[in-house]
Amino acid sequence: MRKIIIGLFLMTFGVILSTGLFAQPSPHPPAPPENKGTNGNQPPPYQQPSPGPVEPGTGILLILAAAYGMKKVRDAKRT
């Protein structure tokens, strides 16, 4: 039982830590224009990068995996 709890904790901790690895890098600023006027060499406004799309099936898969894990824990307690 203790091994199961430690395993679940480590998997959850790993998923939480790896969420930052999917971030998109910020775009490079454009090259300065040849004719510099009043608007020349100004950086573009900051835009928050949008996260990648999440499929609807991902949530269903996570719910089913949690239910299966709870069933396995309950079965392990019975024996």
N, C-alpha and C positions, 0 to 999 in steps of 0.2 A: 504494500500500500504506500509506504514511504517513497519507494522508487517511482511510483506512478506520479505522485504529487511533485516530486523533484523534476521529473521529466516534463510534466505539463508546465511547470514554472519556467524551466529553461527554454522550452519552445515559445512560450508567450514572451519572455524577455528577448529572445532572438528576433521575433517578429517586430516587436516594438522598436528595437534598435536599428533594424534594417529598413524601416520606413523612410529614413532620411536619405538612403542611397538611391532612391528613385527620383530625386529632384533633378530638374533640368537646369543646365548652366545658363547664366544670363547671356543675352546676345551681345556681340561685339559692337561697339559704337561705330557709326559710319565714318568713312574717310572724310577729312575736311574738304569743303568745296574749293574749287579753283578761284572763284571770285568771292572774296570775303566781303560781305556787306554788314548790315546791322544785325542780321540773323545768322551770321556765319559762326561755325564752330560751337554751336550750342548742342549739348547732349540731348538725346530723345527723352521724353518723359518716362519715368520708371513704370514698368508694367509688371504686375505680379504674374509669374508664369502659371498657366493653368495646369492642374494635375492631369495625368493621363486618364482615359476613360476606364471606368470600372464596370465590368459586365454584371448584369443582374443575377446571373447564375452564381457569382462568387459568394454572395450573401447566403444563398440557399446551401451551397456547399459547406460553408462554415457552420451553419446551423446543424446540418446533418452530421458533420464531423463531431461537433460538441455533443450531440445526442448519442452518437455511437460511443464516444468516450465515457459519457455518464453511464451508459448501459454496461460497458466493460468494468467500470469501477463498482457498480452495483453487483454484478455477477461475481467479482472478486471478493466482495464482502460476504456473500452468501456461502462461499466454499471455505 
